[in-house]
Amino acid sequence: MLACVDGDHVAFDDGRLFGGGARLSGFCPDPHVLRLHLYGLGLGVHDAHELVRRRFQIRFPIQRLRALVGGPWPVLEVRWRERGREDRRVFGLSWSPRASWSPAPEERAAERAVLELLRFAERHRWPGRRVDGWWNVPDVPWERAADLPASGAGYRRLGEPVIARAPGVLGWRRVLAWNRRPREAAPEQLVLTADHLYARFQGGQVGRVPRGALRRRVDDGRFTLFLFGRATSVVMERGCPVAAPLDAQLARNVRWRR
């Protein structure tokens, strides 16, 4: 997502101004900063004002802003008044089929652009609501681990008994799992301990996330998805043995909140 303030207007674009496969991301408080931002990316622009006013997908007076709404990380939905009605548009990287086990640089760039826009809007007291979104959820990235825990007394002494282990999404179903939003990961192997969920990913990398960061479960009819923090998630086969203890944890959290 590209967002740029142009006087008393604000403009948004999905970042494909110059074609190609990569999307540009960034928030710029004025067109001059946009020109410098694009120059730093190797893209020369003679008249950034003209670019904002003619090439960006939407541009409207800031006073018409109705709301900034968080979608799936790192997506932002913009709502504004247009000809007596509310219009809306979604910006950001909504999906990217890949096997990576951590957010890509492009996704982090989109996240930064949204966060900078929100800070600017608050500082300058823009109108409209900032609807509760992913930016209010702590970021809990995968932490690298040397290896998967092994069952046995050693891990019990370390305070991390192995509670469940299971294969991840394998075979042709991995292709289905990868064709999802970018925050989702499909490990090859899963191990659940008292404190962490461990996972081995393609290429042999091992990571872990704290169970305390577990937020919710989503079922899409094919897979089970557990969300940890803002941008970390794990895809499992339905009925995976690791899922039951996580479901019980979520149920305890709901009862505690009540």
DRENPA-3360 file (N, C-alpha, C; in nm, 2 decimals, always signed):
BEGIN
1 = MLACVDGD = +0.08/-0.12/+0.00/+0.00/+0.00/+0.00/+0.09/+0.12/+0.00 ~ +0.06/+0.22/-0.09/+0.12/+0.35/-0.09/+0.01/+0.45/-0.04 ~ +0.04/+0.53/+0.05/-0.05/+0.64/+0.10/+0.03/+0.77/+0.11 ~ -0.03/+0.87/+0.06/+0.04/+1.00/+0.06/-0.06/+1.12/+0.09 ~ -0.01/+1.20/+0.18/-0.09/+1.33/+0.21/-0.06/+1.43/+0.11 ~ -0.16/+1.49/+0.05/-0.14/+1.60/-0.05/-0.22/+1.72/-0.01 ~ -0.16/+1.80/+0.07/-0.23/+1.92/+0.12/-0.34/+1.88/+0.22 ~ -0.47/+1.91/+0.18/-0.58/+1.87/+0.27/-0.65/+1.75/+0.21;
9 = HVAFDDGR = -0.58/+1.67/+0.12/-0.63/+1.55/+0.07/-0.53/+1.43/+0.11 ~ -0.59/+1.31/+0.10/-0.50/+1.19/+0.12/-0.53/+1.10/+0.00 ~ -0.43/+1.03/-0.05/-0.44/+0.94/-0.16/-0.39/+0.80/-0.13 ~ -0.44/+0.70/-0.19/-0.40/+0.56/-0.16/-0.39/+0.49/-0.30 ~ -0.30/+0.39/-0.30/-0.28/+0.31/-0.41/-0.23/+0.17/-0.37 ~ -0.26/+0.07/-0.45/-0.22/-0.07/-0.41/-0.07/-0.10/-0.43 ~ +0.00/+0.00/-0.48/+0.15/-0.01/-0.49/+0.20/-0.07/-0.63 ~ +0.11/-0.08/-0.72/+0.14/-0.13/-0.86/+0.15/-0.02/-0.96;
17 = LFGGGARL = +0.19/+0.10/-0.92/+0.20/+0.21/-1.01/+0.28/+0.19/-1.13 ~ +0.39/+0.11/-1.12/+0.49/+0.10/-1.22/+0.49/-0.04/-1.28 ~ +0.38/-0.12/-1.25/+0.37/-0.26/-1.31/+0.47/-0.35/-1.24 ~ +0.49/-0.46/-1.29/+0.58/-0.56/-1.23/+0.51/-0.64/-1.12 ~ +0.58/-0.74/-1.07/+0.52/-0.83/-0.97/+0.52/-0.77/-0.83 ~ +0.62/-0.69/-0.79/+0.63/-0.65/-0.65/+0.54/-0.53/-0.63 ~ +0.48/-0.52/-0.51/+0.40/-0.41/-0.47/+0.49/-0.31/-0.39 ~ +0.47/-0.18/-0.42/+0.54/-0.08/-0.34/+0.46/-0.05/-0.21;
25 = SGFCPDPH = +0.53/-0.02/-0.10/+0.46/+0.01/+0.02/+0.53/+0.13/+0.08 ~ +0.45/+0.22/+0.15/+0.51/+0.33/+0.22/+0.40/+0.43/+0.25 ~ +0.42/+0.51/+0.36/+0.34/+0.62/+0.39/+0.43/+0.75/+0.38 ~ +0.37/+0.85/+0.31/+0.45/+0.97/+0.29/+0.36/+1.09/+0.33 ~ +0.41/+1.18/+0.41/+0.33/+1.30/+0.46/+0.32/+1.40/+0.36 ~ +0.39/+1.40/+0.24/+0.37/+1.49/+0.13/+0.43/+1.43/+0.01 ~ +0.40/+1.49/-0.11/+0.45/+1.43/-0.24/+0.60/+1.44/-0.25 ~ +0.66/+1.54/-0.19/+0.81/+1.55/-0.19/+0.87/+1.43/-0.13;
33 = VLRLHLYG = +0.82/+1.39/-0.01/+0.87/+1.27/+0.06/+0.85/+1.14/-0.03 ~ +0.73/+1.14/-0.10/+0.70/+1.03/-0.19/+0.81/+1.02/-0.30 ~ +0.84/+1.13/-0.36/+0.94/+1.13/-0.46/+1.08/+1.08/-0.41 ~ +1.12/+1.12/-0.29/+1.24/+1.07/-0.23/+1.23/+0.92/-0.20 ~ +1.11/+0.87/-0.15/+1.09/+0.73/-0.12/+1.10/+0.65/-0.25 ~ +1.04/+0.69/-0.36/+1.05/+0.62/-0.48/+1.19/+0.62/-0.54 ~ +1.26/+0.73/-0.52/+1.40/+0.75/-0.57/+1.49/+0.64/-0.50 ~ +1.46/+0.63/-0.37/+1.54/+0.53/-0.29/+1.51/+0.39/-0.34;
41 = LGLGVHDA = +1.40/+0.36/-0.40/+1.37/+0.23/-0.46/+1.42/+0.22/-0.60 ~ +1.49/+0.32/-0.65/+1.53/+0.31/-0.79/+1.43/+0.36/-0.89 ~ +1.33/+0.43/-0.85/+1.23/+0.48/-0.94/+1.22/+0.63/-0.94 ~ +1.27/+0.69/-1.05/+1.27/+0.83/-1.06/+1.13/+0.88/-1.10 ~ +1.09/+0.99/-1.04/+0.96/+1.05/-1.07/+0.99/+1.20/-1.08 ~ +0.95/+1.26/-1.19/+0.97/+1.41/-1.21/+0.87/+1.49/-1.13 ~ +0.75/+1.46/-1.13/+0.64/+1.54/-1.07/+0.56/+1.45/-0.98 ~ +0.59/+1.44/-0.85/+0.52/+1.35/-0.76/+0.38/+1.40/-0.73;
49 = HELVRRRF = +0.36/+1.53/-0.73/+0.22/+1.58/-0.72/+0.13/+1.53/-0.83 ~ +0.18/+1.53/-0.95/+0.10/+1.48/-1.06/+0.08/+1.33/-1.05 ~ +0.18/+1.26/-1.00/+0.16/+1.12/-0.98/+0.05/+1.09/-0.88 ~ +0.05/+1.16/-0.77/-0.05/+1.14/-0.67/-0.19/+1.17/-0.72 ~ -0.20/+1.28/-0.79/-0.33/+1.33/-0.83/-0.39/+1.25/-0.95 ~ -0.31/+1.19/-1.03/-0.36/+1.13/-1.15/-0.34/+0.97/-1.15 ~ -0.25/+0.92/-1.08/-0.22/+0.78/-1.09/-0.26/+0.70/-0.97 ~ -0.27/+0.76/-0.85/-0.32/+0.69/-0.73/-0.46/+0.65/-0.75;
57 = QIRFPIQR = -0.50/+0.54/-0.69/-0.64/+0.48/-0.72/-0.75/+0.57/-0.66 ~ -0.73/+0.62/-0.54/-0.83/+0.70/-0.48/-0.76/+0.82/-0.41 ~ -0.83/+0.94/-0.41/-0.78/+1.06/-0.35/-0.90/+1.14/-0.31 ~ -0.91/+1.18/-0.18/-1.02/+1.25/-0.14/-0.98/+1.35/-0.02 ~ -1.07/+1.45/+0.01/-1.03/+1.54/+0.12/-1.03/+1.46/+0.25 ~ -0.93/+1.49/+0.33/-0.92/+1.43/+0.46/-1.05/+1.44/+0.55 ~ -1.12/+1.55/+0.53/-1.24/+1.57/+0.61/-1.35/+1.47/+0.57 ~ -1.34/+1.40/+0.46/-1.43/+1.30/+0.42/-1.40/+1.16/+0.47;
65 = LRALVGGP = -1.29/+1.14/+0.54/-1.25/+1.01/+0.60/-1.35/+0.97/+0.70 ~ -1.40/+0.85/+0.69/-1.50/+0.79/+0.78/-1.43/+0.69/+0.88 ~ -1.34/+0.61/+0.83/-1.28/+0.51/+0.92/-1.16/+0.44/+0.85 ~ -1.07/+0.40/+0.93/-0.96/+0.31/+0.90/-0.98/+0.18/+0.97 ~ -0.99/+0.07/+0.90/-1.04/-0.06/+0.95/-0.93/-0.16/+0.92 ~ -0.89/-0.24/+1.03/-0.80/-0.34/+1.01/-0.86/-0.47/+0.95 ~ -0.80/-0.52/+0.84/-0.85/-0.65/+0.79/-0.75/-0.76/+0.83 ~ -0.74/-0.87/+0.76/-0.63/-0.97/+0.79/-0.49/-0.90/+0.78;
73 = WPVLEVRW = -0.41/-0.93/+0.87/-0.27/-0.87/+0.87/-0.21/-0.89/+0.73 ~ -0.15/-0.78/+0.68/-0.14/-0.64/+0.72/-0.23/-0.55/+0.64 ~ -0.35/-0.59/+0.61/-0.45/-0.53/+0.53/-0.51/-0.41/+0.60 ~ -0.54/-0.30/+0.52/-0.61/-0.18/+0.57/-0.73/-0.16/+0.48 ~ -0.85/-0.14/+0.54/-0.97/-0.09/+0.47/-0.99/+0.05/+0.50 ~ -1.00/+0.13/+0.39/-1.03/+0.28/+0.40/-1.17/+0.30/+0.37 ~ -1.24/+0.38/+0.45/-1.38/+0.42/+0.43/-1.39/+0.57/+0.42 ~ -1.46/+0.62/+0.32/-1.47/+0.77/+0.31/-1.61/+0.80/+0.25;
81 = RERGREDR = -1.65/+0.93/+0.26/-1.78/+0.97/+0.20/-1.75/+1.02/+0.06 ~ -1.84/+0.97/-0.03/-1.83/+1.00/-0.17/-1.97/+1.02/-0.23 ~ -2.00/+1.14/-0.27/-2.13/+1.17/-0.33/-2.25/+1.12/-0.24 ~ -2.24/+1.16/-0.12/-2.35/+1.13/-0.02/-2.36/+0.99/+0.03 ~ -2.26/+0.90/+0.00/-2.26/+0.77/+0.05/-2.12/+0.73/+0.09 ~ -2.12/+0.62/+0.17/-1.99/+0.57/+0.22/-1.93/+0.48/+0.12 ~ -1.81/+0.51/+0.08/-1.73/+0.42/-0.01/-1.62/+0.35/+0.07 ~ -1.57/+0.24/+0.02/-1.46/+0.17/+0.09/-1.37/+0.10/-0.01;
89 = RVFGLSWS = -1.24/+0.09/+0.03/-1.14/+0.02/-0.05/-1.04/-0.05/+0.04 ~ -0.99/-0.16/+0.00/-0.90/-0.24/+0.07/-0.76/-0.23/+0.01 ~ -0.66/-0.21/+0.10/-0.52/-0.20/+0.05/-0.43/-0.29/+0.13 ~ -0.32/-0.33/+0.07/-0.23/-0.42/+0.15/-0.22/-0.55/+0.08 ~ -0.12/-0.63/+0.13/-0.09/-0.76/+0.07/-0.19/-0.86/+0.14 ~ -0.29/-0.90/+0.06/-0.40/-0.98/+0.12/-0.36/-1.13/+0.11 ~ -0.28/-1.17/+0.02/-0.23/-1.31/+0.01/-0.11/-1.32/-0.08 ~ -0.04/-1.43/-0.05/+0.08/-1.46/-0.13/+0.12/-1.60/-0.12;
97 = PRASWSPA = +0.10/-1.69/-0.22/+0.12/-1.83/-0.20/+0.27/-1.85/-0.19 ~ +0.32/-1.90/-0.08/+0.46/-1.93/-0.06/+0.47/-2.02/+0.06 ~ +0.59/-2.08/+0.07/+0.62/-2.18/+0.18/+0.69/-2.12/+0.29 ~ +0.72/-1.99/+0.29/+0.80/-1.93/+0.40/+0.73/-1.94/+0.53 ~ +0.81/-1.95/+0.64/+0.76/-1.97/+0.77/+0.76/-1.84/+0.85 ~ +0.80/-1.73/+0.79/+0.79/-1.60/+0.86/+0.75/-1.49/+0.75 ~ +0.70/-1.38/+0.80/+0.65/-1.28/+0.70/+0.76/-1.23/+0.61 ~ +0.73/-1.21/+0.49/+0.82/-1.16/+0.39/+0.85/-1.01/+0.41;
105 = PEERAAER = +0.96/-0.96/+0.36/+0.99/-0.82/+0.37/+0.88/-0.73/+0.31 ~ +0.81/-0.77/+0.20/+0.71/-0.69/+0.14/+0.59/-0.68/+0.24 ~ +0.56/-0.79/+0.32/+0.45/-0.78/+0.41/+0.49/-0.69/+0.53 ~ +0.61/-0.70/+0.58/+0.65/-0.61/+0.68/+0.65/-0.46/+0.64 ~ +0.68/-0.44/+0.51/+0.68/-0.30/+0.46/+0.54/-0.25/+0.45 ~ +0.44/-0.34/+0.42/+0.30/-0.30/+0.42/+0.26/-0.27/+0.56 ~ +0.30/-0.35/+0.66/+0.27/-0.33/+0.80/+0.32/-0.19/+0.84 ~ +0.44/-0.16/+0.81/+0.50/-0.03/+0.85/+0.43/+0.09/+0.79;
113 = AVLELLRF = +0.39/+0.08/+0.67/+0.31/+0.18/+0.60/+0.18/+0.21/+0.67 ~ +0.11/+0.11/+0.71/-0.02/+0.12/+0.78/+0.01/+0.19/+0.92 ~ +0.11/+0.14/+0.99/+0.13/+0.19/+1.13/+0.17/+0.34/+1.12 ~ +0.25/+0.38/+1.02/+0.29/+0.52/+1.01/+0.17/+0.60/+0.97 ~ +0.09/+0.55/+0.89/-0.03/+0.63/+0.85/-0.12/+0.65/+0.98 ~ -0.14/+0.54/+1.06/-0.22/+0.56/+1.18/-0.16/+0.66/+1.28 ~ -0.03/+0.65/+1.30/+0.03/+0.75/+1.39/+0.01/+0.89/+1.34 ~ +0.03/+0.91/+1.21/+0.01/+1.04/+1.15/-0.13/+1.09/+1.17;
121 = AERHRWPG = -0.23/+1.00/+1.14/-0.37/+1.04/+1.16/-0.40/+1.08/+1.30 ~ -0.35/+1.01/+1.40/-0.38/+1.04/+1.54/-0.31/+1.17/+1.57 ~ -0.19/+1.19/+1.53/-0.11/+1.31/+1.57/-0.18/+1.44/+1.51 ~ -0.24/+1.42/+1.39/-0.30/+1.54/+1.33/-0.45/+1.54/+1.34 ~ -0.50/+1.45/+1.43/-0.64/+1.45/+1.46/-0.73/+1.44/+1.34 ~ -0.70/+1.35/+1.26/-0.79/+1.32/+1.14/-0.93/+1.28/+1.19 ~ -1.03/+1.31/+1.11/-1.16/+1.26/+1.15/-1.18/+1.11/+1.12 ~ -1.29/+1.06/+1.16/-1.32/+0.92/+1.13/-1.27/+0.83/+1.25;
129 = RRVDGWWN = -1.31/+0.71/+1.25/-1.28/+0.61/+1.35/-1.16/+0.53/+1.31 ~ -1.08/+0.48/+1.41/-0.98/+0.39/+1.39/-1.03/+0.26/+1.45 ~ -1.09/+0.18/+1.37/-1.16/+0.05/+1.42/-1.06/-0.05/+1.46 ~ -1.09/-0.11/+1.58/-1.00/-0.21/+1.64/-0.95/-0.30/+1.53 ~ -0.81/-0.31/+1.52/-0.76/-0.39/+1.41/-0.63/-0.47/+1.45 ~ -0.56/-0.53/+1.36/-0.45/-0.61/+1.39/-0.34/-0.53/+1.46 ~ -0.34/-0.39/+1.44/-0.23/-0.31/+1.50/-0.24/-0.31/+1.65 ~ -0.36/-0.35/+1.71/-0.37/-0.35/+1.85/-0.33/-0.49/+1.91;
137 = VPDVPWER = -0.28/-0.58/+1.83/-0.24/-0.71/+1.87/-0.09/-0.72/+1.87 ~ -0.03/-0.76/+1.98/+0.12/-0.77/+1.99/+0.17/-0.86/+1.87 ~ +0.29/-0.82/+1.83/+0.36/-0.90/+1.72/+0.44/-1.01/+1.79 ~ +0.41/-1.13/+1.76/+0.49/-1.24/+1.83/+0.55/-1.33/+1.72 ~ +0.66/-1.29/+1.66/+0.72/-1.37/+1.55/+0.77/-1.51/+1.60 ~ +0.80/-1.60/+1.50/+0.86/-1.72/+1.53/+1.00/-1.70/+1.59 ~ +1.03/-1.77/+1.69/+1.16/-1.77/+1.75/+1.24/-1.89/+1.71 ~ +1.36/-1.87/+1.65/+1.44/-1.98/+1.61/+1.47/-2.08/+1.72;
145 = AADLPASG = +1.47/-2.21/+1.69/+1.51/-2.31/+1.79/+1.61/-2.40/+1.73 ~ +1.69/-2.46/+1.82/+1.79/-2.55/+1.76/+1.74/-2.68/+1.70 ~ +1.63/-2.73/+1.77/+1.57/-2.85/+1.72/+1.44/-2.87/+1.78 ~ +1.36/-2.97/+1.74/+1.24/-3.00/+1.80/+1.26/-3.07/+1.93 ~ +1.18/-3.05/+2.04/+1.19/-3.12/+2.16/+1.17/-3.27/+2.14 ~ +1.25/-3.35/+2.22/+1.23/-3.49/+2.21/+1.16/-3.54/+2.34 ~ +1.08/-3.64/+2.33/+1.02/-3.69/+2.45/+1.12/-3.75/+2.55 ~ +1.09/-3.74/+2.68/+1.19/-3.79/+2.77/+1.20/-3.71/+2.89;
153 = AGYRRLGE = +1.28/-3.76/+2.99/+1.30/-3.69/+3.12/+1.37/-3.56/+3.10 ~ +1.46/-3.55/+3.00/+1.53/-3.42/+2.99/+1.45/-3.30/+2.97 ~ +1.35/-3.31/+2.89/+1.26/-3.20/+2.86/+1.16/-3.18/+2.98 ~ +1.13/-3.28/+3.06/+1.05/-3.26/+3.18/+1.13/-3.18/+3.28 ~ +1.26/-3.21/+3.29/+1.35/-3.14/+3.39/+1.36/-2.99/+3.35 ~ +1.35/-2.96/+3.22/+1.36/-2.83/+3.17/+1.23/-2.75/+3.18 ~ +1.12/-2.82/+3.22/+0.99/-2.76/+3.24/+0.91/-2.76/+3.11 ~ +0.95/-2.83/+3.01/+0.88/-2.83/+2.88/+0.85/-2.98/+2.84;
161 = PVIARAPG = +0.76/-3.04/+2.92/+0.72/-3.18/+2.88/+0.65/-3.17/+2.74 ~ +0.67/-3.27/+2.66/+0.61/-3.28/+2.53/+0.47/-3.34/+2.55 ~ +0.37/-3.26/+2.51/+0.23/-3.29/+2.53/+0.17/-3.36/+2.41 ~ +0.21/-3.32/+2.29/+0.16/-3.38/+2.17/+0.26/-3.36/+2.06 ~ +0.26/-3.45/+1.96/+0.34/-3.43/+1.84/+0.26/-3.49/+1.72 ~ +0.28/-3.43/+1.61/+0.21/-3.48/+1.49/+0.28/-3.43/+1.36 ~ +0.26/-3.50/+1.25/+0.31/-3.45/+1.12/+0.23/-3.33/+1.08 ~ +0.29/-3.24/+1.00/+0.22/-3.13/+0.96/+0.14/-3.16/+0.83;
169 = VLGWRRVL = +0.11/-3.06/+0.75/+0.04/-3.07/+0.63/+0.14/-3.12/+0.52 ~ +0.12/-3.24/+0.47/+0.21/-3.30/+0.38/+0.15/-3.33/+0.24 ~ +0.24/-3.36/+0.15/+0.19/-3.41/+0.02/+0.12/-3.30/-0.06 ~ +0.03/-3.34/-0.15/-0.04/-3.24/-0.23/-0.12/-3.14/-0.15 ~ -0.16/-3.18/-0.03/-0.24/-3.08/+0.05/-0.15/-2.96/+0.09 ~ -0.02/-2.98/+0.09/+0.06/-2.86/+0.12/+0.04/-2.75/+0.02 ~ +0.02/-2.79/-0.10/-0.01/-2.68/-0.21/-0.13/-2.61/-0.17 ~ -0.24/-2.68/-0.13/-0.36/-2.61/-0.09/-0.33/-2.51/+0.03;
177 = AWNRRPRE = -0.25/-2.56/+0.13/-0.22/-2.48/+0.25/-0.14/-2.36/+0.21 ~ -0.05/-2.37/+0.12/+0.03/-2.26/+0.08/-0.04/-2.15/+0.01 ~ -0.15/-2.19/-0.06/-0.23/-2.09/-0.13/-0.33/-2.02/-0.04 ~ -0.28/-1.96/+0.06/-0.36/-1.89/+0.16/-0.29/-1.75/+0.19 ~ -0.35/-1.68/+0.29/-0.29/-1.55/+0.32/-0.15/-1.56/+0.37 ~ -0.07/-1.45/+0.36/+0.07/-1.47/+0.38/+0.11/-1.49/+0.53 ~ +0.02/-1.47/+0.62/+0.05/-1.49/+0.76/+0.04/-1.63/+0.81 ~ +0.00/-1.72/+0.72/-0.02/-1.86/+0.75/+0.10/-1.95/+0.71;
185 = AAPEQLVL = +0.14/-2.04/+0.79/+0.25/-2.13/+0.77/+0.21/-2.27/+0.78 ~ +0.26/-2.36/+0.69/+0.23/-2.50/+0.70/+0.35/-2.58/+0.73 ~ +0.38/-2.61/+0.85/+0.50/-2.69/+0.89/+0.49/-2.83/+0.85 ~ +0.61/-2.90/+0.85/+0.62/-3.04/+0.81/+0.60/-3.12/+0.94 ~ +0.63/-3.07/+1.05/+0.62/-3.14/+1.18/+0.59/-3.05/+1.29 ~ +0.50/-3.09/+1.39/+0.46/-3.01/+1.50/+0.49/-3.08/+1.63 ~ +0.53/-3.01/+1.73/+0.55/-3.06/+1.87/+0.50/-2.95/+1.97 ~ +0.41/-3.00/+2.05/+0.35/-2.90/+2.15/+0.40/-2.94/+2.29;
193 = TADHLYAR = +0.46/-2.84/+2.36/+0.50/-2.86/+2.50/+0.42/-2.77/+2.59 ~ +0.45/-2.77/+2.72/+0.37/-2.70/+2.81/+0.37/-2.55/+2.78 ~ +0.48/-2.50/+2.72/+0.50/-2.35/+2.71/+0.50/-2.31/+2.56 ~ +0.54/-2.39/+2.47/+0.56/-2.35/+2.33/+0.49/-2.45/+2.23 ~ +0.47/-2.40/+2.11/+0.44/-2.48/+2.00/+0.57/-2.47/+1.91 ~ +0.63/-2.59/+1.88/+0.74/-2.60/+1.80/+0.70/-2.65/+1.66 ~ +0.78/-2.61/+1.56/+0.74/-2.65/+1.42/+0.87/-2.66/+1.34 ~ +0.88/-2.77/+1.26/+0.99/-2.78/+1.16/+0.93/-2.75/+1.02;
201 = FQGGQVGR = +1.00/-2.66/+0.95/+0.95/-2.61/+0.82/+1.03/-2.66/+0.71 ~ +0.99/-2.64/+0.59/+1.06/-2.68/+0.47/+1.20/-2.62/+0.48 ~ +1.30/-2.71/+0.45/+1.44/-2.67/+0.46/+1.50/-2.70/+0.59 ~ +1.42/-2.75/+0.68/+1.48/-2.79/+0.81/+1.48/-2.69/+0.92 ~ +1.43/-2.57/+0.89/+1.43/-2.46/+1.00/+1.33/-2.50/+1.10 ~ +1.37/-2.47/+1.23/+1.28/-2.50/+1.34/+1.25/-2.37/+1.41 ~ +1.13/-2.35/+1.44/+1.09/-2.23/+1.52/+0.99/-2.26/+1.63 ~ +0.96/-2.17/+1.72/+0.87/-2.19/+1.82/+0.80/-2.06/+1.85;
209 = VPRGALRR = +0.67/-2.07/+1.90/+0.60/-1.96/+1.95/+0.54/-1.99/+2.09 ~ +0.53/-1.89/+2.17/+0.48/-1.92/+2.31/+0.33/-1.94/+2.30 ~ +0.29/-2.04/+2.38/+0.15/-2.07/+2.38/+0.06/-1.96/+2.44 ~ +0.13/-1.88/+2.52/+0.06/-1.76/+2.58/+0.01/-1.66/+2.48 ~ +0.07/-1.66/+2.36/+0.03/-1.57/+2.25/-0.09/-1.62/+2.17 ~ -0.14/-1.74/+2.20/-0.25/-1.79/+2.12/-0.37/-1.71/+2.13 ~ -0.43/-1.67/+2.01/-0.54/-1.58/+2.01/-0.67/-1.65/+1.97 ~ -0.67/-1.73/+1.86/-0.80/-1.79/+1.82/-0.77/-1.90/+1.72;
217 = RVDDGRFT = -0.88/-1.97/+1.70/-0.88/-2.08/+1.60/-0.98/-2.05/+1.49 ~ -0.94/-2.09/+1.36/-1.03/-2.07/+1.25/-1.03/-2.21/+1.17 ~ -1.15/-2.25/+1.13/-1.17/-2.37/+1.05/-1.22/-2.32/+0.91 ~ -1.16/-2.36/+0.81/-1.20/-2.32/+0.67/-1.26/-2.43/+0.59 ~ -1.29/-2.55/+0.66/-1.35/-2.66/+0.59/-1.24/-2.76/+0.54 ~ -1.12/-2.71/+0.52/-1.01/-2.80/+0.48/-0.90/-2.82/+0.59 ~ -0.87/-2.71/+0.65/-0.76/-2.71/+0.75/-0.81/-2.63/+0.88 ~ -0.73/-2.65/+0.98/-0.75/-2.58/+1.11/-0.63/-2.48/+1.12;
225 = LFLFGRAT = -0.66/-2.36/+1.15/-0.57/-2.25/+1.16/-0.57/-2.19/+1.30 ~ -0.45/-2.19/+1.37/-0.44/-2.12/+1.50/-0.35/-2.00/+1.48 ~ -0.41/-1.89/+1.53/-0.34/-1.76/+1.52/-0.27/-1.72/+1.65 ~ -0.14/-1.68/+1.64/-0.06/-1.64/+1.75/-0.02/-1.50/+1.72 ~ -0.05/-1.41/+1.81/+0.00/-1.27/+1.80/-0.06/-1.21/+1.67 ~ +0.01/-1.11/+1.62/-0.04/-1.03/+1.51/-0.03/-1.10/+1.38 ~ +0.09/-1.16/+1.35/+0.11/-1.20/+1.22/+0.17/-1.35/+1.21 ~ +0.15/-1.43/+1.31/+0.20/-1.56/+1.31/+0.08/-1.66/+1.32;
233 = SVVMERGC = +0.08/-1.76/+1.24/-0.02/-1.86/+1.24/+0.03/-1.99/+1.19 ~ -0.04/-2.10/+1.23/+0.00/-2.23/+1.19/-0.12/-2.31/+1.13 ~ -0.10/-2.37/+1.02/-0.20/-2.45/+0.95/-0.18/-2.59/+0.99 ~ -0.29/-2.66/+1.03/-0.28/-2.80/+1.06/-0.39/-2.88/+0.99 ~ -0.37/-3.01/+0.98/-0.48/-3.09/+0.93/-0.59/-3.09/+1.03 ~ -0.72/-3.10/+0.99/-0.83/-3.12/+1.08/-0.81/-3.25/+1.16 ~ -0.84/-3.24/+1.29/-0.82/-3.36/+1.37/-0.68/-3.38/+1.42 ~ -0.59/-3.29/+1.39/-0.45/-3.30/+1.43/-0.44/-3.31/+1.58;
241 = PVAAPLDA = -0.36/-3.41/+1.64/-0.35/-3.43/+1.78/-0.30/-3.30/+1.86 ~ -0.23/-3.21/+1.79/-0.18/-3.09/+1.86/-0.29/-3.00/+1.88 ~ -0.40/-3.00/+1.80/-0.51/-2.91/+1.81/-0.59/-2.92/+1.94 ~ -0.61/-3.04/+1.99/-0.70/-3.06/+2.11/-0.65/-2.98/+2.23 ~ -0.52/-2.99/+2.27/-0.47/-2.91/+2.38/-0.48/-2.76/+2.36 ~ -0.46/-2.71/+2.23/-0.48/-2.57/+2.20/-0.62/-2.53/+2.21 ~ -0.71/-2.61/+2.17/-0.86/-2.58/+2.18/-0.89/-2.57/+2.33 ~ -0.84/-2.66/+2.41/-0.87/-2.66/+2.56/-0.81/-2.53/+2.62;
249 = QLARNVRW = -0.70/-2.49/+2.57/-0.64/-2.36/+2.62/-0.73/-2.24/+2.59 ~ -0.78/-2.24/+2.46/-0.86/-2.13/+2.42/-0.99/-2.13/+2.51 ~ -1.05/-2.24/+2.53/-1.17/-2.25/+2.61/-1.14/-2.20/+2.75 ~ -1.03/-2.23/+2.81/-0.99/-2.18/+2.95/-0.98/-2.03/+2.94 ~ -0.92/-1.98/+2.84/-0.91/-1.83/+2.83/-1.04/-1.76/+2.82 ~ -1.14/-1.82/+2.75/-1.27/-1.76/+2.74/-1.34/-1.76/+2.87 ~ -1.33/-1.87/+2.95/-1.39/-1.88/+3.08/-1.33/-1.78/+3.17 ~ -1.19/-1.76/+3.16/-1.12/-1.66/+3.25/-1.17/-1.52/+3.22;
257 = RR = -1.19/-1.49/+3.09/-1.23/-1.35/+3.06/-1.37/-1.32/+3.11 ~ -1.46/-1.42/+3.11/-1.59/-1.40/+3.16/-1.59/-1.37/+3.31;
% end
